Amino acid sequence: MENLREEAARLQMLHHENIVRYYEAFMFEDIDGFEHFAIVMELLNGESLHERLKRECGPLTSDADARTVSTAKWARQIASALAHMHTRRMQHRDLKPNNVVFDEYGDARVIDLGLAIVVKAKAAVSSAGGANKVGAEEYRSPEKADGHTYDGKDDVWALGCMLGGAVTGKLAEDRCSGRALNRTAAKALVDEAAASEKFGGLVAAMLELNPTARHTAQAIELSLLRGELLPTSSG
């Protein structure tokens, strides 16, 4: 119950069109006298990003593909949501296709802040207390997977895995089921995504192995908004 209270408090901090809307939270008692804690959020009638990517199979190698427009849209919306969270020193820590849901208009919402954390004392999450074990294995950044401290760039890595999955037609779950992408698998994903002129550079920028070289969520959002390419360490 305390975890739900903390999640409700985090949701109250966020006011962004691409993060699930929070309305209220309350305690109630059932007919047997047991107490429950409820969080009221907006109803999202669309499919999850995972469902969409499974349905829209196949690589995005041509800008003429109609899916390119929708991919650029949801990727920008997720990056915008992450940028909003990161300015409040909040990290999602469990970003994956199942935690992005579309509304009836096709706009993406980031959901499930149960593992999110607000970092107050310092800019990175310590590896102590099992903090590196949270979130879906396949979307963990190298620094998190290796037990090092991590910050909002961990969320950016997860978005890079998601966009890479859309671009190549092969999701992270299908590349490394039950474990994080290792250096070889990450390079293979970046190399495959390079076939897409529009998204290849973005995937490479988000999957920089060195988190200090990895671009911020805000930079990713602006790149998608303006249609500009981002530099990577490999040029």
N, C-alpha and C positions, 0 to 999 in steps of 0.2 A: 504494500500500500504506500509505503514511503517512496518507493521508486516511481510510482504513478504521480504522487504529489510533485516530485522533482521534475518529471516530464511535463506536467501541466505548467509549472513555473517557467520552464524553458520555452514552451510554446507561447506563453504570455509575453515573452520578450521579443517575439518575432512578428513583424507585420510586413509581409511580402506576398505579392500576388502569385508567386510560384512555390510557396510553402503552405501546406495544409492549414486552413484557417481554424483557429481556436475560438470557441465561444464561451465555455464556462466549465467548471469542475465542481463536483459536489459529493457529499457523503449521503448514502441512503441505507436503509435497513430493509432486508427482505422479510418475507412472512415468517421465517424461522428465527428472526432476530439477529441474523448475521449482518455485519456492517460491510459495505462495499464503497469503493471510490470510483466515480465515473468521470470521464473526460468527454465533453461534447465538442465535436469537430464537424466541419462541413462534410456533406455526403458527396463522394466522387463516384460518378456513374461510369467512367471510362475504364479502359483496360490498363493493366500495368505496363511499364516499359518492357519488362521481361516477356509478357504475352505478345506485345507488338513486335519485338525483335525476333521472336520465334516464328511469328506469322510472316514477317517480311524477310524471309531468308534470302541469302545471296549478297555478294559484295556490292558496295557502292563505288564503282570505279569511274562513273560518268556523271557529269553535272546535268546531263539530259534526263537522268533518272528522276522520276517524280518524287521519289522518297528523299532525295537530297534536300529539298526545301523543308520537309517536316523534320529531318534529322538536324539540320542547322537550327531549327526553331527550338526543339526540345533541349538540345545541347546548350544553347545560349540561355534558356530559361533555368536549367539546372545550375549552370555556372553563376547566373545572377543570384539565385537563391543561396548558393554557397558563399558568394561574396558578401551578401547581407548577413549571414551567420558569422562569417569570419571577422567582420568589422565589430561584432559584439563579442569577439574572442570565444566564440562557440564553434566546436567541431562536431560534425555529424557522427563520424566514426563507423557508420554502417551503411554507407551509400552503395547501393546495388540496384539492378533493374527492378527488383520486386518492391523497392522502396521509392519508386517513382510511379505515380498514377496520374492518368489524364482525366480532365473533366469533360463535360459533354461538348465543349467547344474545341477540344484537342489541345488545350494548354496543360503543360506538365506541372505537377505538384510534388515536392519532396515531402515524404511522410516518415513516420516512425522515428521520433527523437528519443526513444527509450535508452539508447546508448550514447547520446550526445553528452558533451561536457563543456562547461564554461571554465576556461583557464584564467585564473586571477593573478596568481603570484608570478608566473613566468609565461613565456610564449609557447612553450612546448609541453606535451604530456609526458610525464615520467614513465619509465617502463616498470616501475614498482607496482605491486598490488595487482598484477595481471592485466595492466592497462593495454598491453600489446596483444592480448588474446581476444579482444572484442572485435565484432564485425565479421562479415563473411570472409573466409580464408582467401578466396579467389580475387578479392578486391583490396586486399591489404597491400599497402606500399612496402617497398623493400626495407625502409627504416623501421616500420612497425613489425614486419615479419621477422626481422633480425633482432628484435628486442631492444632497439634504441629509442630514444625520445623522438617524438614526432609532433607536428603541428598541423595547420590547415592544409598543408601540401599533401597530406595523406588523403584528404577528400578529393583533391585535384587528381591524384593518381587513380582513384576509383572511377572518377568521371572519364579519365583517359581510357581505362579498360572498357567502359561502357561504350564510348564512342568508337573505340577500336573494334569492338564486337559488331557494332552496326555497320561500320565501313567494310569489314572483311567478311561479314556474314558468319562469323564463328565466335560465339560468346566465350568469355573467360572460363565459365563453367565447363565448356567443352574442350578447353585447352589444358586446364590443370585442375581437374575436379578434386576438391577437398584440400587444395594447398595454394599458396600464393605463387604468382608468376615469378619464376627465377630469371636470372639475367638472360639466359638463352631464349626462354619463352617470350620475354618482353621484347627482345630484339627481333624475334620472328614476327611478333604482332606489329611492331613499328614498320618493319620491312614490307609486310603485306599491305599495311594501310597506306604506304607511300604510293601505291597505284592510284589512289584518289588524289587528284590535284587540289581539291577543295579542302579535304580533311586530313590528308597525310601529315602535313606539317604540324597541325594541331595535336594529333595523337602523339607525335614525337615529342612535342613540347610538354605534354602532360605526363608522359612516361619517361621523363629524364630520371635516371637512376639516382643522381645526386639531388636531394630535395632543395638545396640552395640554388640549383640551376633550373629547377622546375618552376614554371610560371604560376602566378597566383590565379585564383578564380576570377578576380576582376579583370586581369589581363586576357584571360580566355573569353570572358563575356564580351569585352570590347573588340577582340579579334573577330568573333562571330558576328557582332553587330555591324562592324565596318567592312568585313570581308578582307581583312589584312592578314598576312602571314606572320607567324611569330618565329624569331630566331631560336635555334637549338644549339646545344654544345657541339653537335656534329656539323653545324652549318646548315 
